[in-house]
Amino acid sequence: MSSAPPPLAASTQVELTTLALSNLTSAFILLGATSALFGPLLVTFSHHFAVSLPRAGEVVSVYFVGGLIGVVPGRWGLGHSTGRRVLSASLITVAAGSLCSGLVHAWPIFLASIFLLGVGFGALDMSINVLLSRTGASGRAHRLSIVNAGYGLGAVISPLLLVVVHPGNFAAVLVGVAVIAVSLTTFNAGVHAPALATGEHARRRDAPATARWSIIASFVAAYVVYVALETSASGWMSAQLQRGGYSPSVGSVVTAGFWVGMTLGRSLGGALHRVLSAQRLILGGLALAVVADLAATSNRVALVSYPLLGLILASVFPMGLVWFTRLLPHDSDGVTFVLFAMMSGGVIGPGGVSFLVAHFGTHAIPYAFAALAALDLALFAHIRRFVTPG
């Protein structure tokens, strides 16, 4: 069992009230619900905007391009303002992008609105994870797991909601997302997060510069591939099943099942971490992911293996942050850089799958997932060469 990481400096440690922690979880529920809309709606977007399915898949890539760019103003905000203000600004950006997405009718303007929504997503996702990584060492793994489980919960709700309201009414759902995002800004008062003392963090390095950048680069590579896998799976599994003869409702339910597995796995993350190290949870999950993805080459088996995929991937993201903070306990700049770079996975993964679908059809989808899982397993295994500071 892993020992606790060294404490953060008191001047940079974040304190959260119970209400604030609940609000961060709610924000992640909203992000999960929004992100999970796109996969079940790809076929609907194709029909509604009269574009091809591979072109409709551009929505996911554009969303994550916005997410990648959104990390930059979010990180600047954390360095120059309080965490409370950064969270509120990020939620307002989410609301603006979502509202515009629900009201426009032209495909280029819709993509621009999705981009803005992605900017808010990137800023909010990065801000919450950085703030959680700056909380006290005791219970940090639990907080990261529980709050990130909110993302999975939202992603469960979203496809099921589409079954109820019908995919053709996606515009009303996007407007609803905007209303919820604005309402969440009123519950950030319990976030006590001073601006990051950038100079102080620059002095509090936990490793020589060469070793530090080797660690950061290794985690960047591993997280980029992980995000490519998660976003590709959640975005394309429904399209695979629909083109395999199943209804859009079945695709939505299976996508929801993927996120149910993700939510359950992350909810149990803190308890599992008391028994298994972060490394074992990550490597074991990715090994099983390869098996689940290859099993999904059968559309009938995919109805079960894709929900299982969510369960076995659940610990990779939060436990990766725990692993990173054990190697570099005081390096918030490093965490931010990892979270910034990983957003590119949301562009590379779905974009790569779109390319494969355009050339080889939907039969290539599960093989692409398996290849990403195998590559990520190798990248995380390579990180084991770094030694945790005493």
N, C-alpha and C positions, 0 to 999 in steps of 0.2 A: 504493500500500500504506500502511495506517495506521501511524503511529508509536506507540510504547508509551505508555500512560498514566502520569502521574506516580506515584511510589511512595507507599504508605500510610505513615502514621506508625508507627515501630517498635513503639510501645506497643500498637497495635491490630492489627498484622499477624498473620495466622494462619499457623502452620506445621503441615504435615501429613507424617507419615511415609508411606512407600510402602504399608504395611499399612493405615494410616488412610484414605488416599485410596481404596484398594481397598474398604474397608468402607463408605465413603460411596457408592461406586458400587453396592455390593451393596444398600445401603438403598434406593437409587433403583430398582434392579431389582425389589425387593419392592414399592415403591410403584407402579411401572408395572404389575406383574403384578396387583396388587389393583385398581387403577383400571380396567384393561382387562377385568376379569371382568364388569362390569355390562352392557356393550353386548351381548355374545353371550347373556347370561342374561335379558334383558328378557322375552322370550317365555316362558322357563322360570318366571321370577318370576310372570308373569301367570297361568300355569296352577297353579303350586304354591300360591300364596296366594289364588287365585280373585279376582283383580282385573283390570281392563281393561289393555290395553297402554299407553295414555297414563298411567294411574295407576302402572303398574309403572315407567314412565320417571321417576317422582318419586325413585327411588333415586339416580339420578345427581345430581339437584338437591340432595337432602338431604345427600349425601356432600360436595358442594362448599360447602354452607352450613356444615357442620362444618369444612371446610378453611378457610373464611374466618375463622371464629371462632378456629380453632386457631392462626392467625398471632399473635394477641394475646398469649397466654401464652408462645408461643415467643419473641416479640420481647422481652417482659419478662424472660424467662430469660436471653437473650443479654446484656441490659444489667446483670443482677445476679448472674450465675453464669458458670461456664466453659462453653464450647461443648460439652465432653465430657458434662457433666451434662444439658444441654438435649437433646442427641441421645439419650441414654439414656432420659430421661423421655418423649420423643416416641415412641420405639420401643415402650415399655411401653404407652403409650396406644393405639398401633396394635394391639398384641397383644390388649389388653382388648376393644377394639371388634370386632376380627375374631373372637375367640373367642365373644363373645356373639352375633354375627350368625350364626355357624354352629350355635348351640345352640337358638335360639328358634324358635317356630312361628307366632306371631301377627304379622300384618302391622305393626301400630303399634309393637310392641316391636322387630321387625326393623328398621324405619326408625330407631328411637332408637339401636339398636346401630350401624347404618350411620353415623349422625350422629357417634357417638363415634369410630368408625374415621376419619371425615373430620377430626375435630379433631386426631388424631394425624398424619394425612397433612399437614394444613396447617402444623402446627408443624415437622414434619420437613422438608418441602419448603422452607419459608422458611429454616430454620436452615442447611441445607446450602448453599443458594445464597448466603446472606449470608456464611457462612464462606468459601466459595470466592471471593467478590468481595473479601474482605479478604486473600487470599493475595498473594504478590509479583506485581508486574506482569509479569515475565518468565514466560511460559507460562500466564498466567491464562486466556486464551481457550481454550487447549488443555484445561486442567483443567475449565472450565465445559462445554465440548463433550463431553469424554469421560464425565464423571460423569453429565451429563444424558442421554447416550446409554444409560446403564444403565436409565433409565426406559423407553426404547423397547425395550430387550432384554427387560425383564420383561414388557412389554405384548405382545411376540411370544410368549413362553413361555406366558402365561396362556390365550389362546384355544386354542392347540394342546393344552394340558393338558386343557382341557374336552372336546376331541374324544376324548382317550384315556380319561378317567375318566367321561365322559358328564355333560351339564349337570345332570341330576337329582341328581348327587352333589356339588353345589356346597358343601354344608355341610362336608364333609370337607376340601375345598380351603381354606375359610375358617379352619378349625381349624389346618390346616397353616401358613397365613400367620402365625397367632399364635405358633406354635412357632418359626418362623424369626425373627420380629421379636425375640423374647426372646433368642435366641442371638446376634443381631447386637450386643446391648448389651455383650457381653464383648470387643469388638474396637475400642473407642473410645479406648484408652489413648494412641494416637499423635496425637490431636487436641490441639494446643497452641493454645488460643484463649482469651485472657483476656476477662473481661467487658468489654463495650463501654464506653469512657469517654464517657458521653453528653455531659457538659459539654465535653469536649475536641472532640468532633465538632461540637457546636453552634458552637464558635469557629472551626472549620476549614471554613467554607463556601467554595465555589469560585465563587460568583456572588452578586450582590445578591439580596435576598430575593424581589423580584418576578420576576426572571428564573429563579431557582431553582424557585419554585413553578410557573412556566409550563412549565418542562422536566418537572418531576415530573408535572404534570397531563396533559401530552401523552403521556408514557410510560404513565401509568395507563390512559388511554383506549385506547391501542394494545394494551396487554397484556390488558385486559379483553376486547376483541373477539377477540384471538388465542386466549385460553383458551376463550372461547365457541366458536370455530371448532374447535379441537382436541378439546375434550370432546364437542361435538355430533357431530363426524365419527366419532370412535372409539366413541361410545355408540349411534349410530343407524344406521350403515351396514349392520350386520348385520340389523337389523329391516327395513330397506328391501329387502334381498335376500331375506330369508325370506318377506316378504309378496309379493315378486315371483316366487315359485315355487321358490326354491332352498332346500336343506335347512339346518338349523342348523349342520351341520358346514361347509358352504360359507361361511356367514356368519362363522363363527369363523376359518376359514382366511384369508378376505379381510381381516378385522380384524387378524389376525396379520401379513398382508402389509403393511398400513398401518404397523404398528409396526416391521417389518423395514426398510421404507424410512426411517422416522424414525431408527432405530438407525444404519443405514449413513450417512445424511446427517450425523448428529451426530458420528459417529466421524471423519468427514472434515472436520469443521468447522474444527479447528485448522489443517490443511493448506490448506484453501480460504482461510482468513483471511490467509494469507501472500501470497495472490495478489489477492484481492478484498476490498474494505472491507466492514465489517459492514453498512453501509447498502445496498450493492449486493446482498449475499447475501439480506438481508431483503426488499427491494423486488422483486428478481427472483423469489424464491420465491413471494411473494404473488400476483404477476401470473400466474405459471404455475398457481397454485392455483385461480384463477378459471376458467381453461380446463379443468382437470381436473375440477372440480366440475360444470361444465355438461356435460361429456362423460358424467358419471355419471348423467345423466337417462335414459340407456339402461342397464338392469340388466345387459345383457351386457357393455357397455363398462365398467361400474362394476367388474367383476371385475378389470380392469387399472388403471383410472384411480384407484381408491381406494388401492391400494398405492403408486402413483406420487405421490399426494397426500402421503403420509407423507414420502417422500424430499424433495419440494420444499419442504415446510414445516419441515424439520428444523432449519435454521439460525436460524429466527426467534427462538425463545426465548433460546438462549445468546448469540447475536450482539446481541440487544437489550440484554442486560446489559452486554456489552462496550461498546456504543455509549453507554449511560447512564454507565458509569464513566469514559468519556473526556470526557463533558461535565461531570460532577460527580465527580471522582476520589476525594474524601475523604468523600463523603456516604453513609455506611452507613444513616443514618436514612431517607434518600430511597429507597435500594434496598428497605429493609424496607417502606416505605409502598407502593411499587409492587407488591411481592410480596403484600402484604396485600390491596390493592384488586383485584388481578387475579383472586383467588379467586372474586369475584362473577361473573366470566365463566362459571365452571363451573355457576353457578345460572341465569344469564340464558340461556346458549346452549341447553343441553338442555331447560330449561323452555320456552323459546320454540319449540323444535322439537316438543316434546310438544303444545303448543297448536296448532301448524300441522297436526300429524298428526291430532289430534282433529277438526279442522274440514275439512281438505282431503285427508287420507289420506297414505300414505307417498310419493306422487308429489311432494309438496312438499319432501322432505328435501334432494335435491341443490341445488335452487334456494336453499334457506335457507343451505346451506354456501357457495354462490357469492356470495351477498349479503354474508355475513360476511367473506369473503376480500377482496372489493372494498372494503368499508368499512375494513378494517384496512390495506389498501394505501394508501388515502387518508390515514389517520391517521399512518402511519409516514412517508409522503412529506412530510407537514406538519412533522415534526420536523427535517427537513433545514434549516430556517430558523435553527436554533440553531448558533452557531459554537463549535467546540472550542477550549478555552483553550490558549494557546501553551505 
